[in-house]
Amino acid sequence: MSKAAVIYWSQTGNTQQMAEAVAEGIQNAGGEVNLCQVSDITPEAAAGYSRLALGCPAMGAEVLEEAEFAPFFESLQGSLGGKRVALFGSYGWGDGEWMRNWQEDVTASGAELVNGEGLIANNEPDEEALDACRALGAALMA
């Protein structure tokens, strides 16, 4: 059985809902999953997984959350080469620039970006967005 980690940061609960749906998709695909908030795992422990789903909403001027998630990702980034990585997050403004920048960083690290792009939901994810999250989790395990 393959094991994946779903690591996320959420302020309002929107990205948490997405993370839970991604984890559900991993389990439905027969994978084992460690679902955790970014504050509950170190970059070193995360680097031990060959499959990672990372979730963070857009903050401020369309950037990753700067106090916890961005420093975590920056520390993890050098260990992403050869890994399968899925990205997801919610936003309430802008056009998804934070996700495009994040995708570029992951790809530049030598990781395989699942589905070729991150998954974004505008504000609270509806059932269609949660289904897309479940599909993303399944795709991570393919």
C-alpha positions as CSV (number, residue, x, y, z in Angstrom):
1,M,0.0,0.0,0.0
2,S,1.3,3.4,-0.9
3,K,1.4,6.1,1.7
4,A,0.9,9.8,1.1
5,A,0.9,12.9,3.3
6,V,-1.7,15.7,3.0
7,I,-0.3,18.8,4.6
8,Y,-2.2,22.0,4.8
9,W,-2.7,25.4,6.4
10,S,-6.2,26.8,6.9
11,Q,-7.6,29.9,8.6
12,T,-11.3,29.7,7.8
13,G,-11.7,26.0,7.3
14,N,-12.0,26.1,3.5
15,T,-8.6,24.6,2.8
16,Q,-9.1,22.1,5.6
17,Q,-12.3,20.9,3.9
18,M,-10.3,20.5,0.7
19,A,-7.5,18.6,2.5
20,E,-10.0,16.2,4.0
21,A,-11.5,15.5,0.6
22,V,-8.1,15.0,-0.9
23,A,-7.3,12.5,1.9
24,E,-10.6,10.7,1.2
25,G,-9.7,10.4,-2.4
26,I,-6.3,8.9,-1.5
27,Q,-8.0,6.3,0.8
28,N,-10.7,5.6,-1.9
29,A,-7.8,4.8,-4.3
30,G,-6.4,2.3,-1.8
31,G,-3.7,4.5,-0.4
32,E,-2.7,5.1,3.2
33,V,-2.7,8.8,4.2
34,N,-1.3,11.0,6.9
35,L,-3.5,14.1,7.1
36,C,-2.0,16.9,9.1
37,Q,-1.8,20.7,9.6
38,V,1.5,22.2,8.6
39,S,2.3,23.0,12.3
40,D,2.2,19.3,13.1
41,I,4.9,18.0,10.7
42,T,8.5,19.1,10.0
43,P,9.9,19.5,6.5
44,E,12.2,16.7,7.2
45,A,9.4,14.3,8.0
46,A,7.4,15.5,5.0
47,A,10.4,14.8,2.8
48,G,10.2,11.1,3.7
49,Y,7.0,10.7,1.6
50,S,7.2,10.1,-2.1
51,R,3.7,11.5,-2.6
52,L,2.6,14.8,-1.1
53,A,-0.5,16.9,-1.3
54,L,0.1,20.4,-0.1
55,G,-2.7,22.8,0.6
56,C,-2.6,26.5,1.3
57,P,-5.0,29.4,0.6
58,A,-4.1,32.6,-1.1
59,M,-3.1,35.3,1.4
60,G,-2.6,39.0,1.2
61,A,-1.3,39.9,-2.2
62,E,-1.8,36.3,-3.5
63,V,1.0,34.6,-1.7
64,L,1.3,31.5,0.5
65,E,0.5,32.0,4.2
66,E,3.8,33.6,5.4
67,A,4.1,32.7,9.1
68,E,3.9,28.9,8.9
69,F,3.3,27.5,5.4
70,A,5.7,29.6,3.3
71,P,8.7,28.8,5.6
72,F,7.7,25.1,5.7
73,F,7.5,25.0,1.9
74,E,10.8,26.8,1.4
75,S,12.5,24.2,3.7
76,L,10.8,21.3,1.9
77,Q,11.3,22.6,-1.7
78,G,14.8,21.2,-2.1
79,S,13.6,17.7,-1.3
80,L,10.8,17.6,-3.8
81,G,12.8,16.2,-6.8
82,G,11.3,12.9,-8.0
83,K,8.2,13.1,-5.8
84,R,4.6,13.3,-7.0
85,V,3.1,16.5,-5.6
86,A,-0.5,17.7,-5.7
87,L,-1.3,21.3,-4.8
88,F,-4.6,22.8,-3.7
89,G,-6.1,25.8,-1.9
90,S,-8.9,28.3,-1.7
91,Y,-9.0,32.0,-2.5
92,G,-11.4,34.9,-2.2
93,W,-9.9,37.5,-4.6
94,G,-7.5,37.7,-7.5
95,D,-7.0,35.3,-10.3
96,G,-5.0,32.5,-8.9
97,E,-1.5,34.0,-9.3
98,W,-0.4,32.5,-6.0
99,M,-1.1,29.0,-7.4
100,R,0.6,29.7,-10.7
101,N,3.7,30.8,-8.8
102,W,3.5,27.8,-6.5
103,Q,3.2,25.4,-9.4
104,E,6.3,26.9,-11.0
105,D,8.3,26.5,-7.8
106,V,7.2,22.8,-7.5
107,T,8.0,22.1,-11.1
108,A,11.4,23.8,-10.9
109,S,12.2,21.6,-7.9
110,G,12.0,18.5,-10.1
111,A,8.7,17.2,-8.7
112,E,6.0,15.7,-10.8
113,L,3.0,18.0,-10.4
114,V,-0.2,15.9,-10.4
115,N,-2.6,16.9,-13.2
116,G,-0.1,19.5,-14.4
117,E,-1.6,22.2,-12.2
118,G,-2.9,23.0,-8.8
119,L,-6.6,22.9,-7.8
120,I,-8.2,26.0,-6.5
121,A,-11.7,26.8,-5.1
122,N,-13.2,30.2,-4.8
123,N,-14.1,30.7,-1.1
124,E,-15.8,27.8,0.6
125,P,-15.5,24.7,-1.6
126,D,-18.9,23.4,-3.0
127,E,-19.6,19.8,-3.7
128,E,-18.2,20.0,-7.2
129,A,-14.9,21.4,-5.8
130,L,-14.8,18.7,-3.1
131,D,-15.3,16.0,-5.8
132,A,-12.4,17.5,-7.7
133,C,-10.3,17.3,-4.4
134,R,-11.2,13.6,-4.1
135,A,-10.2,13.1,-7.7
136,L,-6.9,14.9,-7.0
137,G,-6.2,12.5,-4.1
138,A,-6.9,9.5,-6.4
139,A,-4.7,11.0,-9.1
140,L,-1.9,11.4,-6.6
141,M,-1.9,7.7,-6.0
142,A,-2.0,6.7,-9.7
